[in-house]
Amino acid sequence: MTHHRRRAARRRDRTRRITPRTHWLLLSVFAVTLSTVLLLQGYTHHMFGITSDAVTGVRGRSDMVPARVAHGGPVIAGAATSPHTARVRPRTIALTFDDGPDPTWTPRILDVLRRNHVHATFFVVGTQVVAHPELVRRIVADGHQIGIHTFTHPDLARLAPWQRSLELRETQLAVAGAAGITTALLRPPYSSENGALDDADWSVLKQADAAGYVTVLSTQDAEDWQRPGARRILANATPHGHGGQVLLMHDAGGDRSQTVAALAALVPRLKAQGFRFATVSDAVGMAAPVQPAGLGDHLQGLALVRALQGGDRVVRLLGWLMYAAGAISVLRAAVVLTAARRHRRLRAGGPDRSWGPRVTEPVSVIVPAYNESAGIKAAVRSLLASDHPVEIIVVDDGSTDGTADLVEALGLPVRVIRQRNAGKPAALNSGLAAATCDLVVMVDGDTAFEPDTVRTIVQPFADPRVGAVSGNAKVVNRGGLLGRWQHIEYVVGFNLDRRLFDLAECMPTVPGAVGAFRRRALLDLGGVSDVTLAEDTDLTMALCRNGWRVVYEEGAKAWTEAPASLNALWRQRYRWCYGTLQAMWKHRGALVQRGAAGKLGRRGLIYLLLFQVLLPLLAPAVDIFALYGLVFLDPVRIIGLWLAFLLLQLLMGLYAFRLDGERPGPLWSLPLQQFVYRQLMYLVVIQSVFTAVSGSRLRWQRMERYGSLQPPAGAQPLPSDLTREEPPAASTPL
């Protein structure tokens, strides 16, 4: 039995090791699939397109075009081997329509043909077939003939051979998928009569013949593509004499109302003159060129049609999401900036005048520490330099680098509690149990306070409704791009949001770097919970749900070390984001509660869901669509939108830096931040979401320390006896 348990445990361990990597495979598959769909959709819709038949300009030499073709009939076969042509029978009109099907004009033309009991040949464009497969089925059902007119309507003579093959094959598959047929008839775009063929055109015809196609040119052009008016089109389409004609008209590519009107008059007139109407194959006596598609071609065609239709929907969806994201970003910017301005006015009188009577009672400062030897001395010295009476408690959570020994060696009035490694919540609870003051400040071991930080952060407790206060955490190691980007994020992202949350009374997080609490409020909750990785967010949300107000005091500044490598930053943000998701799920009940809890739920949680979860999850798709726009759409518009978004962020940054009293110099790196830092952050969110869904659990991870933390200038606390304590007995957990 024990052996089976061990094997099961090993399987669970392997599952935990493998599961976190699954999301990267899924994300890669999604990105590759989306990119492929967009490339295919971009090529088929934007590389070429239906334009006027006169756009190709002057043709080249025609030395290689056989004379019997140049002066032969409009139907050309055997171009690659033994070229021969066929002419239309006398008094026979082969009506042909190019560029369709079109949802407006093709049905009207079909109605005219049905009323007059005549059949025609429709040379369809693949993209139009994909967009309107039902019209292809109607053309076939009405007894008309289908030919292909390439997939994207390019000038085949200007394409590489592989592109020509792709154009023909994809169009054939689209027809097979839409109507279950294949056709041997081809009309190259921008072609006209035999005499207009040049050497490049002839190479196209030979390649098409090798692929099994018969080329159909025209002998009479109605020139409806010029839209000269119905009467002029009618005159252009009327034969001179009794010879048979392949008449070129169009059922798509723009407004074809003139074509419809001219056709309605043309057919009865020519019938009255003794002309008959036939499909191309009937007009030249050709064996049936249209056959039922094989099962393989039909299934491939269906897949192609569905894929391209799906691509169209994806592009439309991404377009809407991109505009929606832009609109939401603008709305968020307006709300955040307005809230920041109002918050500044409310706090304009200074901390002593904003909250009520000055708070002078002593404060217990709890410093949970795990392997913080690089910065713990600077942190402790900065706390002892406070201009407010403090009791400092350092809780060493099983450090292996001598953190507690370093604090003791300082010979300063600091209480040191040693305990086995149990995680940050346990360390905070140990400190909370040992605290003797009614007000408690919690600070990370990699953070230094300014002399007035403790005094400033406790002033809001003059209001008896306040249960916790968030301070203003600042990045101390700002050197290098990564440091600047985090500095920008702290000032522009975190602090602007905190001002908004303060006004909306829905503060979701008091950061572990600098936060103050009423001790009895924490005791009422049972202390700091360890069920989430973001204990600070979980604790703050619990206080809000318990009726306490949580506020932001921007004057309470603390200097903290930020990760100095991408790997360290990833691990930190991964833990933050994952823990926030845990806390949001744990406190989801606030969405339906009233009072302070309802404000947290319907304001704070929804805000976090929109801007810290959903938008980052959509960001990869938006970025891919932006690249799609640069390649296939209007790059000027895409770049313009990006610059507008960047300008909006710059304006937010300038205002936020002004509010925090910071120099705006680091904002020069903001454009670079959009290409590296932002992508890193949304990948963190993606990994966190997948980790949460998979049910994996992270531990309190040790962050890298760099020794850049320094106490404030002039901080010289008086030495005194140091007390060393063990953690309180069984009553410690709260």
N, C-alpha and C positions, 0 to 999 in steps of 0.2 A: 504493500500500500504506500509505504514511504517512497519507494522507487517511482511509482506512478505520480505521486505528488511532485517529486523533483522534476520529472519529465514535463508535467503540466506547467510548473513554474518556469522551466526553460523555454517552453513554447510561448508563455506570456511575455517573458523578457524579450524573445525574438520579435514578437508582435509589437512591443513597445519600441524596439529599436527600428523596426521597418516602417511602422505606421507614419511617423513624422515625415518620412521621405516621399510618401505616396502623393502628397499634395503637390510636390514639385513636378512629379510625372504628369499629374492631371493638369497642372497649370501649363506645362510645356505643350502637352497635347492640345489644350485649348488655344494657346497662342499660335501654334503651328496651323491648326485647323482654321482659326479665324483669319490668319494671314493668308492662307491659301484661298479661302473663300473671297477675301477682299481683292487679292491679286487677280483671280479669275473674273470677279465682277468688275474690277477696274479696267481690265483689258477689254472685256466684251462691251462695256458701256462707254468708255471714255478714250480709248486709244484711237478709235476711228469713229465713224458715224455716217448717217445718211446726209449727204449734201448734194448740191446741184450737180447735174451731169457734166457741167462745163468746167469744173474746178481743176481738172487734171492738166490742162494746158496743151501745148504742142507736143505731138508724138515724135519719136525718133525715126531712124532708118528702118526700111522694110525689105531689105535685101533677102532675108531668109524666109519671107512669107511666100509660099508657092503661088504662082499666077492663077492656077485653077481655084485656089481658095480666095485670093484677092478679088477675083472676078466671078466667083461662084455663088451658090445659094447661101442663105443665112444659117442653115443647119450644117454644122461641121463635125465630121466624125473621122476617126483614124488619123488624127494629127501626128501622133508619134510614130506611125508606121507607114500607112498608105492613105494620105489625106484625100478625102472626097467630101462633096457637099450635096445638099438637097435643096430644091426650090419648092416654094408653095404652089399648089395647083392654081390654074387660072380661076378668076372670080371667087377666090377663097381668101378669107381674112382670118388670120390667126391672131386674135386679141391676146396681148400679153400685158401683165401688170407687174411692176417692180416695186420693191422696197417694203412690202407689207409682211404680215397683215397689220392693219391699223384698226383699233376698236371703233373709230368713228366712220372712216371712209370705206373700209373694206365691206362692211355689211351693206352700205348703201349701193356700192357697185354690184354686189351680189344680188341685191334686190332688182336692180335694173336688168341684169342678165337673166334672172329668173322670169321677170315679166315678159322678156322678149324671147325666151326659150333658146338661148345660145350659151355655148360653153367657151371658156377661155383658159389660158395658162397663167398661173400666178408664180412668179419667181420670188420666193420668200427669203427674208433676212433672218438668220438664226436667232438673234436677240429678240426680234419681234415674235418669232415662233414661241420662244420661251415665255415671253410676257403674255401672249394670247394664244395658247394652244387650242382653245375652243374654236377659234376662227379658222385654224387650219383644218380642224375636223369638219367644220361646216363647208369649207371650200371643197373638200373631197366628197362629202355627202351630197353636195349639189351637182356632182358630176364633172367638176372642173379638174384641171391637171395641175400638179405641183412640180415646180423646178426650184433649184436652189440659187441664191444670189449672194452667197458667202454668209459668214456669221456676223461680221461687224461692218460690212460694206467698205472694205479698203480697196485701193487700187492694187490688184494682185500683181501687176507688173512691177510694182515697187517693193514687193515683199521678198524675203528669202524663201527658198523652196519649202523649208520646214513650216514656215508660217502659212504658206498657201495650203499645204496639206492639212494643217490644223484647221484653217478656215473651212475647207470643204468637208472634212470629217465631222467636225462639231455641228455643222449645219445639217448634215445627213442624219446624225444621231438625234438632233432636236426634232426633226420631222418624224423620225421613227418613233420617238417617245411621245410626240403629240398626237400623231394620227395613225401610227402603226404601219407606215409605208416607207419605201425607199424610192428614190427617183434618179434617173440617169441624165436628167436635163440640167444644164448649168448655163447661167448667163453671168459673165463677169461684170462687176460694177464698172460704170463709166465706159462701157463698150457701146458701139453703135453699129455701123455697117461694115461689111467685109473690107471695103477699101480703106478703112481707117486703121486697120491692123498694122502694127509695127513689129520689129523683131522681139521686143520685150513681151508684147501681147502673144506672139506666136509661141514663145517659151512657156507661157501660161497654158495655152491650149494644148501643147504637147504633154505637159505634166498632167493636166486634167484628163486627157485621153488615156494616159497610162493608168490613171485611177479609175477608169471606166465611165467617164462622162462624155456626153455629146454636148457641144457648145451651140447655143442658140443666140444668134445676133438678131438685128432688126433690119428691116428694109424701109420702114417709114416711121418717123418720129413725130408724135403729136405735139411734142415740145410743151406738154402741160407743166413740166417742171419750171418753166419760166412764168407761169400764171399770166398768160397774155389775155385772158378772157375766154369764156366758153365759145364764143363765135369763132375766135381765131384758132382755138384747139380743134374745133369741128372742121375748119378748113384744112388745117395741117394733117388731120387724120383721114381725110377723104382721098382715096386713090385716084390717080390720073390714068385712065384707061382701065383695062379689064384684067391686068396681071394680078397674081396672088401676092399678098403682103403679110409680113410679120409686123404688126403694128405695136409700137412701144408706147405704153401709158403707165401711170403710177397710181397706186392705191394707198400710198403712205408717203412720209417725208415732208409733211406740212399740210396746209389747207388744200384739200382736193375737191372742193365744192365745184370749181369750174370743170374739173374732169368728169364729175358725176353728171353735171348738166349737159356737157358736150356728148358724153356717152349715150345719154337718154335720147338725144336727137340723132346721133350717128347710126346706131343699129337699125332703126326703122328705115332711115334714108337708104343705107346700103342694101338692105333687104329689098327695098323697092326697086333698086337698080340691078337686081339679080345676083348679088353677092351672097355667099353662104359663109357662116362662121364655124370655125372648128378649132380644136386644140392644136398645138404645134405638131404632135405626132400624127394626128389625123390629116392635118393640112399637107404634110409631106409624104404620107404613106409609110410612116415609121412604125416598127413593131413596138408594142406597149412598153414605154420606158418606166412606168410606175408599177411597182410590184409590192406585195405584202412584205413587211420587214420580218427578218428572222427573230426568233425569241431573244437571242443574245443582243442584237442591235436594239430591239424594243426595250429591253430591260436597261441597257446602258443609256438609251435615250431618255427613259423615264428618270433615271438617276441624275442625268445631266440637267434635265428640266427642273427637277426638284431642287438640285443643288443651287442652280442659278436663281431660282425663285426664292430659295432660302437666303441666298446672298443679297438679293434685293431687299428682303425684309430686314436682314441684319444691318445693312447700310442705312436703311431708314431709321431703324431703332437706334443705331449708334449716333446718327445725326441728331435725333431728338434728345438722346441722352447727353450728347455734347452741349447742345444748346441749353438743356435743362441744368446741367452741371454749371454752365456759365451763369445762368440766371440765378441759381441758388448761391453761387459764389458771390455774385454782386449783391444779392439780398443779404447774405451773411455779413459781407463787408459793411453794408449800410447799417445793419442792426448793431454789429459789434462796435463800429466807430461811434455811432450815436450813444450807445450805452457807455462807452469809455468817456465820452465828453460829459455826459450827465454824472457819471461816477466821480469824475474829477471835480465837478462843481459841488457835489455833496460833501466831498472830503476837503474842500478848499480851506476850511478853517483850521486844518491840522488835527492830529490825532487826539490832542487833549481837549479840543472843543467839539469834536465830532460825536463822541460817544457819551459824554456825561462827566461826572466827577472823575478826577484823575485816580487811576488804580496804582497803589503803591505797595500792596502786599507782596511778600516774597513769592518766588516762583521756583518750583522744582523742574530742573532741566534733565531730561533722560536722554542718554546717548547710547543706543544699541550699537555694539561694535563686534565685527567679525573680521579678523585679519586686516585691521585698519592702521597698521604701524606706520604707514607712509604719511598719514595726515592727522592722526589722533592728537599729537601734541599741539599742533596749531589749532585744532578745533577746541581743545580744552582751554588753552590760553585765551582764545578769543571769548569764550564764555565767561571766564573769570574776570575779563576786562569789562564786563557789562556794567552800565551805570544804574542797574536795578538789582536789588538783592536777589541772589540766586542760590539754590542748592543744586549742585551738579552731581549726577549719578551716572557713572559709566558702567554699563552692563556688558561684560565680556562674554560673548556667546561661544565659548569653546575655541577661541582663536589659537592658532598654531604658530603665529609669528611674533609672540611676545607683546601683543597690544596692551594687555593689562599691566605687564611689568613696566612698559614705557610710561604709562600714566602714573604708576606708583613712584617711579624714579624721579618724577618732576618735583615731588615734595610739596604739592599744592593741595588746598582744601577740596579734594574731590573724593567722593565715595565710589569705591570700585567693588562691583559685584561680579564674581566669577560663577559661571554655570556651564554645564555640558551643552554642546551644540544642540539647540532645539529649534532654531529659526528665529527670525526677527520678531514675530508676534510674541513668542515666549519671552524674548529679551525685553520687549517693551512692557509686558505684564510684570516681569520681575522688578523692573524699575518703578512701575506704577505702584506696586505693593510696598516698595521701600520709600516712596515719596511721602513727605510730611506736609506739603503745601496744598492748598486748595486749587491752585492753578498749576498746570503742567505744560511745559514746552518740550516737544520731541524734536530731536535734531540728529541727522545722520552723522556718522563718524568721519565723513569726508567733507564736512561743511564747517565754515567759519562764520561767526556772527560779527557784526559791527557793534561798537559799544552801546548804541541805543536800540539794538534790535529787540531785545527782550522787553525793554520798557515800552517800545512802540507796539509790539504785537499783543500785549495784554490789555491795552487801553480799551478795545471794544468790549471787554468783559464788564465795563461799567454798565452796559445794557444787560439786564438779567436774562433776556431772551437768548443771548449769544452763548452757544455751547462750544464753539470752536472757531479759530481764526487761522486763515491761510496767510503765510508771509510771502515775500517776494524773493524767490530763488534766482540767483544770478550765476552765470558761468564764469569761473575764475580763470581757467586755462583757455583763452580765446585765440591762441596762436594757431596759424594754419587754417586751411579752408574748413576742415571738419569742426574746429573750435568756433569759427565765425558762424557757420551754419547753425550750430546748436545755440549759440548766443542769440542769433536772429529768432530761432524757434521759441526760445524761452521768453524773449521780450514781446515778439509779435503774436505768436500763437498762444502760449500758455497764459501770459498776463492779460492780454485783451479778453480772452475767454473768461478769465476769473472775474474781471470787472463786470462782464455781462451776467455771469452766474450770480454774482453778489447782488446786482440790482433785481434779478429775477427770483432771488431767494431759492436757488436750486443748486448750490455749490456741490459738485460731485466728489471733489478731491481736495483734501488738505495735504500738500506734499510732505513726504517724510523728511525732506531737507529742512523745513522750517514750518512748524505748526504748533499752535497752542490750544489747550483744551481745559474745560472744567473737569476736575478729577471726579467729582460725583456723577457727572454725565457719563463718563467712561465706566465707572463702577456700575451704574444702572444697566449698562449694556452687557456687563459681565467681562469687561476688559476688551483687549484687542483680539479679534477672531483670527484663526489661522486656516479657515476653510477656503480662502482665496489667496492668490499670490500677491495681489495689490492690497495689502492690509490697510494702507492709508485711504484708498478709495472705498473699500468696504466699510471702514470705520466711519468715514464722513457720511456715506449714504445712510448708515444705521442711525447716526445722530439726527440727520434730517428727518428720517421716518419716526424718530422718537420725539419730534416736536421742537428740537433745538434749531436755532438759526446759526448758519455757518457763513462767515463774512471774509472779505479779503482786505488786508491792510498792506498796501503797496509800500509803505514807508518802512516796514520791517524787513530789512534786506539781509540775505544770507548768501555767502559765496561758496559754491559747491564745485567739485571737480566733475567735469563731464568726460565721457569716454574719449580717448585720444586715438583710437583705431576703429576701423569699420567693424571688425569682429566684436570688439567690446561694446560698441554702440548697438550692434544688432542684438547681442544678448540682453542688454539693458532694456531696449525698447520691446523686445519679444516678451520679456517678463512683465513690463508695464502693460502692454496691450492685452496679453493673455489674462493677466489679473483683472484688468478693467472689464473684460468680457465676462469673467466669472462674477464680478461684483454686480454688473448689470443684470445678469440672469438671476442672481440671488435676490436682488431687490426689485424684480420686475413687478411684484405686487403693488409697488407704489403707483403704478399707472392707474389703478382704480381706487386709490385711497383719496382722502380729503385732507385739507389743511396743508401743513408743511410737507408731508409725505407726497401728497398729490402734486405739489409744485415740483418736487424732485422728479417724480415719475413722468408727468406730462410735459415738463420743460427740459429738465436736465437729461433724463434718459433718452428722450426722443432726439435731442440735440446731439448727444453722443452717438446714437445709432446712425443718424444721417451723415454727420461730418467726420466721425472717427471710425466708422465701420463700412457703411454702404458706399460712400464716395471713394474711399481707397480701394474697395473691391472692384469698382468700375473703372478705376484709373488705368489699368493696363489696356482695356478695350478702347478707352478714349485716346490713349497715346498711339495705339496702332491705327486708329481711324485718322488721327492727325497726320501720321506718315502717309496713309492712303490719300488724304487730301492734298498733301504736298506733291505726290506723284501723279495722281489722276484727276484731281479737281483743280481749283484755282489756288495756286500756292501763295499768291499775294493776299488772298482773303484769309487763308489759314495762318500765315505769318502775322497778318494784321490782328487776328483774334488773339494769337499768342502774345503779341506785344501789348494789346489792350489788357489782357489778364495780368501780364507782368507789371504794367503801369499801375493797375489797381493794387497789386501786392506792394509795390514800392511806396505808394501813397499811404497804405496801411502801416508799412514799416516806419516811414518817417514820423507819422503821428505817434505810433507806439514808442519809438525811441525818444521822442520828445516828452511823452508822459513819464517815461522812466528816467529821464535825465541822462540819456546815453548819447554819445556821439554817433552820427549816422554813417560814419566811414565804412563799417562792415557791410552795409547794404550794397556795396558795389558787387559783391559776390552773389547777389540774389539771382541773376540769370543762370549762373552755373549751378546754383542749388536746384533749379528745376530739372536739370538733366541727370543729376546723381542722387542728391539727398532725398528728393521727393519719391523717386522710384524705390529707394531703399526702404522708406517708411511704409509705402503701400505694400511692398513685399512682406514686411514684418506683419502687417495686418492680415494679409492672406495666410501666412503661416500660423498666426495666432488663431484665426478662425478654424482652420483645418485641425489644429491641435485640440481646440475645444470640442469640435464635432467628434473627433476620434476618441475623446475621453481620456487622453493622456494628461499627466499632471507634472508640472515643473516644480523644482525646489528653489529655495532662496539661494541664488547664485552669488558667488563672490565676484565683485567687480575689480578690474585692474585699478591700482592706485599709482600715481605718478609723482607724488611729493611736491606738487605745485601749490598746495594749500599753505597759506601764511596767515598768521594772526594780524589783526589790524595794526597799523602803525602806532607805536606808543603804548601798546598793551603790555603792561608790566604788573601782573597781579602779585599781591604780597604772598610770600610762601607761608605755609602753616602745616600743621600735622595732617597727614593723610590717613584715612581709615580704609582698611581693606575688609570687605565683607564677603561672605558666602551668600548665595541666594536664600531668601526666606524659606521657611519650612513648607509644609504641605499646604499652607494657606496662600502660597504665591499665586497659583492660577486663579484668574478672576472670571 
